[in-house]
Amino acid sequence: MILFFARLRVMIKKDKQFRKFQAYGFLKNLRFFEPFFILAFLSAGLNYFQIGVLYTIRSLATNILEVPTGVFADLYGRRKSMIFSMISYIISFLVFYFFKSFLLFVVAMIFFSFGEAFRTGTHKAMIFQYLKLNNMEDLKVQYYGATRAASQLGSALNSLLTAVIVFFSGDYKLIFLLAVIPYVVNLVNLSTYPKDLDFSSKKSKKETLKDFWGAISNWKTLKLLLNATSYSAIFKSLKDYLQPVIESFALTIPIFLGVSKEKRTSVLVGIIYFGLYILTSMASRNSWKFKKGLNLTLFLGAITVILIGISYVYKLYFLSIIFFFFLYILENIRRPIAVSYISEKSEALASVLSVESQVKTFLSAMFSFLMGFLSNEYGIGVGIMVLGAILLVFSQIFKCKDL
């Protein structure tokens, strides 16, 4: 076993480009607003239904843009696509900081969607192109898991920094402005990527589209896409609802009683998210050990979502947080495995990976709207339970052979 891990360390070439891949993920996840996204919207006067609408707009806009931006990346260059992504994110952060109107938040979400669409699938395609050029294609799960682990460490540090910012400033909006800094640094990082990662081949537009349609017209590939995306879509729709759960938990424990609700919540958010992302980083790094676990983790994820909802309904907030931890860990075990399988289905990597992301964001749009409506009408717990029941059905429909 020791010899195996030693061999693994040697085979993964941790050169300058590997560190740039890690730096990209680390900086990308320094989204200081993320642990407080829903709480920031609530403090701005929005209700859960409006928040659900914003999340739905983000998903739908991303969905519409994903395939054309993926094809753009394959045809005209992935670095340009990634740079456009960072610029779009920066614009959205500035709108969120300077304005407080629901309609302007919609505009910010659309810019955010441009950022998501230009990014998703594209950077993964660059990683897999690098592995191909360096004869390391058999290490896709390990290599991508290692780079994703750096992203999760960025999220862990992000949680602590954000908690400090909110605790001392008491201002949720400030975190949007400060998020601009790491994204500007990432612009510089991406601009130094080598040119041979821009394209996987010198193909015409017609040939690229043929590869793309050939991949998604295959039923086995589609079933794999739906297996991978159904869990990720539910996860994306629910993950930020950990924030109001933490806020509810903060009000039930006798700590920091002399400070405001926001400051008490910021302390717990920082501690909980830091621990959470340390665990998800470990999960990503070790995901290759579960290469045949997509079906099982989909089923376990559905049960976990249902348990989160039940524990929240009965005000067992600490249990809800524990189950949320499990939900995050499962997502970070599944993603490197799913991406590796999907990447094997076509040469038009950015296009096909963008389709995977498109399916995910389309499902996420529906789930986000449903979650926002149910939370506003019947409470967060009921909304979570309904989504868990849907995922349980999906876990049986989208089983894939040998996964």
Secondary structure as UniProt FT lines:
FT   HELIX           2..11
FT   HELIX           16..28
FT   TURN            32..33
FT   HELIX           34..36
FT   HELIX           37..43
FT   TURN            44..45
FT   HELIX           48..76
FT   HELIX           78..98
FT   HELIX           102..119
FT   TURN            120..121
FT   HELIX           122..133
FT   TURN            134..135
FT   HELIX           137..139
FT   HELIX           140..169
FT   HELIX           174..178
FT   HELIX           180..191
FT   HELIX           195..197
FT   HELIX           205..216
FT   HELIX           219..238
FT   HELIX           239..241
FT   HELIX           242..250
FT   TURN            251..252
FT   TURN            257..258
FT   HELIX           261..285
FT   HELIX           287..290
FT   TURN            291..292
FT   HELIX           294..313
FT   TURN            314..315
FT   HELIX           317..343
FT   TURN            344..345
FT   HELIX           349..378
FT   HELIX           380..397
FT   TURN            401..402
//
